[in-house]
Every structure is written in C-alpha cells, then in structure tokens.
C-alpha cells in the first residue's frame, strides 16, 4: 500500500472508473501524469478526517471535554440577527445605490451574513442547544436576515457530506464539472 499523500496526494490527474478512498498498488513510485487544467485533481488516498480524529482521540482523550454544545452561540447569533435588522431599519429610507447603503451592505451585511452562514453550520451539528428541536428552530431564526431560506434543508445535505466525504457524485460539497468550467478563470473566481 502506497501513501500517495507523501507525493502530493494524487497518482493520476485522470478520473478513475470507480472513485474510492484508497488504492493498493504494488509499485514503488507513483506514475507522474501531467495535470490537465480542465479537470480536477483526483486524490486516491484515504479520506483523512476519520483516521485523524481517531488518532487525536487516542492520544488526547481530554479533547472530549471540548466537544458538545457551546452556550455562547445563541447570544452571538442573537446579537448578529439584531445587528442585521437594526441596520436594515436605519437604512430603510436610503437608496440602495447610495454610498451609506452600499458601505453598510458590504461591511456590516457581508460580515454578518458570513457569520450567520457559519453559525447555521454549527447549529446544524446541534451545538447551540442540547436538544435537536431547539437547534432546528434556532437555525431558522439565524437564517431570517440572510433572505434565502436554506437552513431547513442544509442539514440533510451537510450530513450526507460528512457521511460521504470526498465521494464524487455523493458529497455535496465537491464541485461539479459545470463549476469547474465556470470558475477556473479569474472572472469566475472573482464572481464566486
């Protein structure tokens, strides 16, 4: 068994017929194939999160004391939601293209929205409250200022992502071929 992570993680730039997490090859060195800029870099190594978690837990069992819900989350999210709504109230008579509106939208709105996206991710892992139902409702509350209702469906896809990390066609966090085509240039990356 060769650990291809020692060689940058990939033994080929070509997608395999069946994508798996590990590859057992009886060779001393991986074959170097030139990378195709129009394709993804296919890694054929083990998905590292599970093994890393196991190793950390074995070496440092005290880490479990850091796991579980974080009581401060609900207060921070409440403050950020209030900040978004207060900002909207103060700017209610401003033209959307005015300098104060654009600056507030970019600095306050952009930062607060990013904070709430991350908070919804943590709430999805049931880290704001001890109970599942309270976390579901709190995720919906955190989603209110964002404007696009996604918190309700995010959990299903996010749990699938954790169950199938790195599995092409199953892991919803992996980019599609369309995203590769659209986002591989400077304009696409700037848009994203």
N, C-alpha and C positions, 0 to 999 in steps of 0.2 A: 504494500500500500504506500503510495507516494503522497506526501503532504504538499499539495500544489500552492498552499498559502506561502510557502518559502520562496516560490518563484513568481510572486505577484498574483497568485490565485487562479490562473487560467492556463489550461494546457492547450486550448484552442480558441480561436475567435469565432469559429463556426458553431451554430447551434446544434446540439446533438439531436438525434431522433427522439430519444426519451430523456428528458431532463431529470436528473436525480441529484441527490445531495452529495454522494460520494462516488468515487471512481477507483477501481482497483486495477492498476496497470503494472505489468511486470517489466518496467523499463527503468533505467537509471536516471534519465533526464527527460523532462517533458519536451515534446516536439514544439519548436517555435514556428508558428504560422503568422505571417504578417496580419496585423489587425485591420479589419475593414471598417473605415469610419462610418459606413452606412449600416452597421449592425451593432448590436450590444456586445459587451464583453461578457462572455458566458463563463461563470465560475463553476467548477466541478468539485469544489471542496465541500466539506460538511458545513452546514449552517451553524455558525459558532455560538449563537446565543444560549442554547440549551447546555452545551458542554461547559461553556464559560460560567454559567450560573451554577451548575453542579460543582465545579471546581472552587468557586468563591465560597459557596455554602459549606463545603467540606473544610476548607482552610480557615474560614472565618465565620463560625456559626453565630457570632454576635450580630451579624448583619441582619438577622431576622428581627431584631428589635427595631430596626429602621423601616420595616415593612408594615403595611396597613394604612388605614385612613389618616389623613392629615387634617386636623380640626381647623387650621387657619385658612384652608382652601375656600370654605364658604364665605368667610369675611372678605377675602381678597376679591373673589368673584362678585360679591355683592357691591363692593366699592367700585369695581370696574364697570359693572352694569349701570350703577348710579352715575358714574362719570360720563358714560356714553349718553344716557338720557338727559343729563344736565346740559351737556354740550349741545345736544340737539335742541333743547329748549332755548338756550341762549342764542342760538343761530337761526331760530325759526323764522325771523324776518330778513335774513341775509340772502342775497342772491347766490345760487350755487357756484357761480364763477367768480365771486368776489374774493379778494385776497384773504380776508379773515376766514371765510368758509373753507377755501382750498387748504390754507395752512392748518386749520383745525382738523379738517378731514384727514390730511396726510399725517400730521404728527400725533394728535390725540386719537383720532378714529383708527388709523392704521395700527398704532401700537396697542390700543385697547382690543381691537378685533383679533390681532395675533395672540394676545394674552388669553382671550376667551376661547379661541380655537384650541390652544394648548390646554386650557382648563377643562374643556369638554373632553379632550383625550384622557386626562387624568380621572375625570368623573366617570368616564366610560369604564374605567378599571375599578370603579366603586371606591374611590379614595377620598371623597369629600365627606361621606357619611358611612356609618357601619351597615346600614340597610340598603338593599338593592333599589327598592321603590323610591326612596328619598333621593338616591343618586340619579335615577331616571328623570324625576321631576326637576331636580336641580340643573341637570344638563339642558333641559328645555328652557328653563329660566335664563341660564347663561347664554343660550342661543338667541334670545329675544333681540338684542341690539344688532346682531350680525345681519339680519334681514333675509337670509336664506335658511329655511328650516332644514337643517341636516342632522341635528343631534339625535333625533329619534332613530334614524336609520344607520347612523355612523357605527353604533356598537356592533351590529351584525357583521358588517364588512371588516371592522377592525379586529374582531375576534377571529374571523376567517384568516386575516393577515397573520395573526400570531400563531394560529394553528398550522399554517402552510407557508412559513417564512421562506421566501426565495423560490417558491414553486411557480414556474411560468404558467399562466392561464388560470391560476387559482389565487395567488397572492395579489390582492387588490392594490397593493402599494407599488407593484412593479409597473414601469411604464409600458405602454403598448407600442406597436410598430408605428402607428399614426403619430404618437407623441415624439418618437424618435425622429420621424421625418419633419415634424413641425418645429421642434425645439432644439435641433442640432446646430443652428446658426445663431449669430449674435442677436438678430431681431427676435427670434423665437425665445431666446433666453431672457432678453430684456422684457418681453411681454409676460413671460412666466413670473 
